[in-house]
């Protein structure tokens, strides 16, 4: 293994879930894990089996990762129990994850306060727990909790904890700045001292961001000898968050000679990965985020714009396309045209740069994004918009009208129930059809009614499922009259795709996104309109 190789370990699905206001569903976890795998990370930590129903369901049927090693998280055995009889370790051993990461105490203060056991007994907990998991899994890693505070208080004992984990067979010894209060010069010095004391050990770093130094501390650690970095997408995490893997991936690739599993092609998907997480959480992305924020390569007026138009290097430290972002020059539409052309190439559409249709598409995208559409996160809707402008999308069906009703009542058993019913009238091949369907909510009813009409003409839709639905209020100051954006994620044999709809009426926005999802499926299936 090259000494320049840095292994990237993502903890978004566990540490990120501890963020205030963050609540992952199983579908969220699957989508994020698969995206992390595609970009080339070495480890994806899925969560803590046995800790909650979501993690239990996720680990019961984990995603099939092609590149990353799937990891289950847990803690060393409880005092007074053997490793073989510890329920926490049993849940880890029974999980489908091929690797396990165990956290253990390394600060004598915490051993006294939290565990209330002799310091030597804690060493037994670490050694025996790691050995137990190393004998049952392909790999067992050790997260040394509060390591830097422990080293400052009692370096000999903190080192003994690492030695105990190494004796148990830990593949990595990960030094954790759990309280996030250590500064880069301290991290560099302490990691260097550990490296000197344990020259054969593989060291990792796990930093929290309580002093806004998590990324800097991670970089300082690898300079001092660490070769694994743990972090989260967009810096999610408890309190002030964890080291931001998005920033670290870009910095390592573009600013240093360190090697990772993220190649240039995957790096160009980094912005999309960052925004995927925010969309899954149904929250706005940080516009000022390094590398991937909407404003990361934005230039407004004066000398900056003039210089950037001559040579972007004058005010850009890296090319925006290297991380999948785009340049935004407020006073010019050239960046918009270039971006549209690039996106068209990505979906296999080649047009000349001076094609008038490109200019019309640029203006249409600008108008729609001003209204609230988010095409970065809804690639299927963008593709349809572009191909419609180019005259490539046939009319598969035409909506005449729809009506949705909700009925909230007490049923015959005295139970309060809410039922939704949708009526849809559509034209297919010159024939007008009206269908009615019940559903679990108005959108589900609308989906079922529309499919009821379309499925006989387009049987391929039988394989399509709506798997996620999110609503965001775009104008909260308007109260109940606010404009809403609906994002719908669908799944079928052709994979997953996302569509978007915007309207002051949430049902109308939902229908627009739903209709796009169906049309994209039909178009990608190569079907002609029904006769």
N, C-alpha and C positions, 0 to 999 in steps of 0.2 A: 504494500500500500504506500502510495506517494505521501511524503511528509507534508506536501502542500494540500492534501485532500481534506476538506472540511465536511463533516457529516451534519446534515440538517435534520433536526428532530422537531416536528410540529406538535404543540400541545393545545391547539385551538379548541378541540372538542372536549377538553377537560378544563384547563386553566381558563379558556375563553368563556366556558359556561358559567364560571364564577363571577363574571362581570355583572354588575347591577343592570337589570333590564334585559339581559340576554337569556333566552330560553330556546334551546335547540330542540327540534323535533327529530324523530328517527330519520325522516326523509332529508332534513337539513344535514344531518351527520353523514348520511350516505353521499349526498351530492358534494359536500365539502371534502370528504375523504378521497373521493374519486378525482376531484380537481387537484388536490395536493399530490396525488399519485402521478397524474398526467404531467405535472410541471417538473417532477424529478426529485422530490424530497426522499430522504433515506428512511425516515421513520414517521409514521402517523400514529399518534396516541389517541385511541378512541374514547377513553373515559375510564370509569372505575366500575367494573362488574360487581353487582351486588349493592351498589350505592343508591340506585333509584330505578324505577321501571323503564325509563327511556334508555339508560345504558344497558339494562338487562336485555331489552328488545334488540338493541343495536348489536350487541355481542352475540346474541342468539343466531343472527344471520348477518355476519359482517360482510362488507363489500369485498369483492375479489380484486385485490390490488395487484398490479403487474410489476411495479418497480419498488414501491415503498414496503417496508416491513411494518405490519400492523401490530400495535403494542397495547397491552392492557396495563392500567396503573393500579397500584395498591400500596399498602404500607407493610412494614415488618410485623412479625407476629406480636400478639399481645403478650405482656408479661404474665407468667403463670400458665401459659399454654405451650405445647410443643408445636413445631412447625406443621407436623402431620395432622394435628387436631385444631388448627386455627381456622375459623370459618372464612376469614378474609382471604387467606392464602388458598383455601379450597376453591373459592369462587374464581380466583385467578387461574388456578390450575385447570379448572373445568371450562374456562373460556376458550373460544376458538382462535384466540390471538397466539401467534407463534413466539412472541416475545413479551416480556413483562418488565416494567420499571417499578421498583420498590423505593419508597421514600422512608428514610430513617433519621432519627435525631443525631446531630453531631455537635450540638452546643450543650455543654455541661449544665448550663442554666435551665435548658428545656428538659433535659433528662430528669433533673431534680424536681422541676415545677410541674411538668405535664405528665411524666411517667411515674415519678416518685419511686424510682428504683435505683440501686447502686449503679455507678458508671460502668462497672465491669459487666453487669447483666445486660446493659444496652448493647455492648459489643457482641454478646452472645445472640441477642435478638437479630442483629444485622447479619452476622456470619451465617447463622442457621437458616434464616429466611431466604437469603440469597442462594445458599447451597440447595435448599429445598426446591426453589423455582428453577435454578440452573439445571437441575436433574430432570425436570419435567418439560422444559421449554427449550427452544432453539437458542434463546438468549435471555439473560437476566441483567438488567442495568440497575445501578444504584444512584438515586438522587439524594445527595447529602444536604439535608434540610438545614437552613440557617448556618451554612458552613462558614461564611466569612465572619459573621458575628462570633461563631464558636472558635474560629482560629484566633481572633483578636483576644478572646478571653482566656483560651486554654489551647494553644496550638498543638501541644503534645497529644491531648485527648482527641481533638478533631482529626489529627493524622491517624490515631489508632482506629477511629471509626472507618476511615478509608481502607486501612489495612485489613480490617475485619471483613469488609465487603469484598476486597480483592481475594482474601483467603477463601471466601465462600464461592468464588467463581464469577464475580461480576465482570461483564465485558466492558463496561464503561463506568467510571467514577465521575459523576456529574456534580460540580460544585455549585451550590444554589445560594444566591443572594436573596433570600426569601423576604426579608424586610425591605429590600430595595434601597438601602441607605449607604452602600459602599460606593466609593468614587473610583474612577478609572485607574489612577495611580496605585491605589490600594489593591485593586483587582490584579493589576499587572504584577505587582510585587508578590502577593500571596500565591497566585497561580504559579509563578516562577519558583517559589520556595517549595511548593508541593511537587512540582515537576522534578526538582533536584532531589527531593526525598524519595520519590517514587518514579524513577526514570523509565520503568517498563510499563507503567500504567497508562491506559488511554483515558484522558481527562476530557470532561465536557463542562459547559458553562450554562447556567440557568439564571437569568437576571430579571428582577422586577424593576419597574420604572418609577419608583417613588421620588427620585431626584432628577428625573428626565435624562438618566444616563444609561439606560438598559442597553441600547444599541452600542454606545461607546464602550461600556463595560464588556460586552460580548467581543468586540473587536480587540480590546486590550487583552482579554483572556487568550484569544488564539495567538496573538503576538507572543504571549508568554508560554505557550505550549499546549493549550487546549485544542482539541480537534473535533469536538462536537459542539454545536450551538443549539440550544432549545429555545423556542419562542413561539409566538402566535401570530396569525394573520392580523394585520392592522393594529397590532399591539394590544389586542383584547386581554383582559385579565382582571383579577381582583384589585381593588383600590385604584391605583394609577395605571395598572396594566402590566404586561410583560414585554420583553424585548420584541420589537416589531420585525418579524421574519421578512416581510415585504421589503422594508428598507435594507435589511441585512443581505438578502439575496441580491438585490440590485447593486449594493455597494461592493460586495465581494466580487461580483462578476465584472463590474465596470471600473472599479477603482483600485483593485488589488490583483496580485497574481495567485491568490488562493484558488483552489479548484473545488467545485461542487458538482452535484449531479444535475444541475440546471444548465442546459445548453442554451445557445443563442436563440433558437426557435422557441423554446419554452419560456425564456426570459421575456420574449415579446408578448407573452400572454399574461404577464404579471399584473398589469392594470385590470384586465378582465377578471383575474382571480380575486384581487382585492375587492372589486365591486360586486362580484358574485357573493362574497360573504355578507356585504351590507344589504344586498337585495334579499338574501335568505333571512336576514334579521329584520327586514322591512324598515330600514332606517337610511337616512341620507348619508352618503359618503362624505368624508372630510375633503373639502375642496383644496385645503392647503397641505394635504399629505405629501410627503417627499416622494418624488418619482411618479406616483400614480394619481395624485390629486388633479382635479379639473384645472386648478390654477398653477400647477407645477411648471407648466410651459406657456403661461399666458403673458402677453405683452400688451401694454396699453399706452399708446400715444408717444409723442416726442422722440428723443434720441434712441430709445430702446427699439422701437418698431423699425426705425430707419436702419439701425445697425443689424437687426435680426434678418431683415429682408435681404441685406447684402451677404451676411454670413451668420447663420444661427449660432455658431460657436461664440459669438461676441457676448451673448447673454444666456447661453444654455450650457450647462456643464456636461450633459450627455445628450445624444439625440433622443427625442421623445419616443420615436418608434422603436427604439431598442428595448423599451419596457412596455410597449403596447399602448403608450399614451399618444397624445397629439398636441401639436402646437396650436395655440389660439391667439391670433392677432386681432384685436378688437376692431380696428379700423379697416380691416381688409377681409375679403371673402376668399382669398387664395388658400388659406389654411383649410377652410371648409371644403373647397373643391378638391384639394389634394387628399384630404381624409376620405371623401366620398369615393374618389377613384381607387384609393387603397382598399376600402371596404368592398367595392365592386370586384376587385381582383380576387379578394379572399373568397368570394362566393362563386368565382369562375366566370365573371362577366367582364369582357374586355371591350372597352369603348375608347374612342379618341378623347384626348384631354379637352379639345375644343368643341366637342359634341354639345349642341345646344341643350340636349336633354340633361346633361350633367349639371349645367347651370340651373335649370329648373328644379332638379332634384335637390341641389344645395339649398335653394331658397325654401323649398318645401320642408326639408328637414329642419332648417332654422326656425321656420314658422311653427312647426309641430313641437319642437323641443321647447320653444318659448311657451307653448300652451301647456307643456308638462309631460310630453312623451319622453321616454328614456330609451333610446335605441341602443345605447351601449349594453344595456342589460336585456334587451329584447331583440336579439339578432334575427329571429324569424320574421318579426314585424318589419324590420328594416329591409330584409331581403324582398319581402312582398312589395313594400313601398317602392323600392328601386326597380324591381322587375315590372311593376305596373306602369311606372313612368316610361320604361323601355318597351311597353306593349307586349310583354311576354306572359302575363298571367290571364288565363281565360276566365270567363264568368261561369263558375260551377253552379252557383245558385244565386237567387235574388230574394232578399227579405222584403216581404210586403208589410208585415206588422208582427209584433209580439205583445203579449200581455202576461204579467206575472201577478199572482195574488197570494197573499199569506193569510192563513186562517188560524188564529190562536183561540183555543177553546178547551173545555173539559170534555173528555171522552166518556164513554159509558161506564168505565171502571173508576171514574173520578180522578183521572190523571190529566194534568195540564199538558196539552200538546200543541205544537205549532206545525202546521202543514203548509207546504208551498206547492203551487200549481202553476204551470206555464203553458200558454197557448201560442203556437208559432205558425205563421202562414208564410210559406216560401214558394218561389217558382223554380222548377227544375226542368230544363229542357222544354219550356213552353207550357208545362203543366203546373197548376197551382195546387198545393197541398196544405191542409191544416192539420196539425197534430197537437195533442195534449199529453202532458206528462206530470207526474208528481215527483218531488225530489226532496232531498235533505237540505232545505234552504232554497232561495230563489235562483241562485246561479246553477245549482245542481239540477233543478227542475228545468231551467232554460236549456241547459246542455242536453238533457235527456230528450226534451221535446224536439230540439233541432236534429239530434242524431236519429230520432224516430222517423223523421222525414227524409233524411239524407242517406241513411244506411242501405235501403233497398237499391238506390241508384249507385252508391259508392261503398260496396262491402268492405273496402280496405279500412274504413273508419272503425270497424269492429275492433281493431287492434290498438286503437288510440285511447288513452286514459288521461284525464285531468288529475295531476298529482300534487299541485300546489297552487294556492290562490292567495294573493296579498293585495291589500288596499292601502294606499297612502293618501293622506289629505294634503293637497298642494297649496291651498289657501286657507289655513286654519282661522284667520281673522274673520272669515266669512261665516263661521259657525256652521249651521246645518245646510247652508247654501254653498258650501265650499266645493271647489273643483276636486275631483278624486282621480287618482291613477290606479288602475288595476293591472297587476302582472299575473299572468297565468302560465304555469309550467305544465307541459304535456309530455307524455311518454308513449312510445310505440316501438315497433321493430326498427325504426330508423334512429332510435336514440331519444334524447330529450331536447325539447325546444321551448323557447319562451316568447310570449307575445304580450303586447301592451295595448291598453285602451284608456282613453281620457275623456271625461265628461262631467258636467255638474251632477248628472244622474248616475248613481253607482251601478244600477242595473244596465244602463246604456253602455257605460264604460266596460262592464263585464262582457256584454254581448260583443262589443267590438274586438276585445282581446280573444274571446272564444271563437269568433268567426275567422279571425286571422289564423288561429291555431289549426282550424279545420282546413282552411284553404292551403296553408303551407304543407300540411300532410298530403293533400290531394296533388298539389303541384310537384312535390318531391317524389311522389309515387309515379309520376309521369302519366297521369290520367288525362284523358280528354273529357270535356263536359258531356254529361249524360244527354242523350238525344231525347 
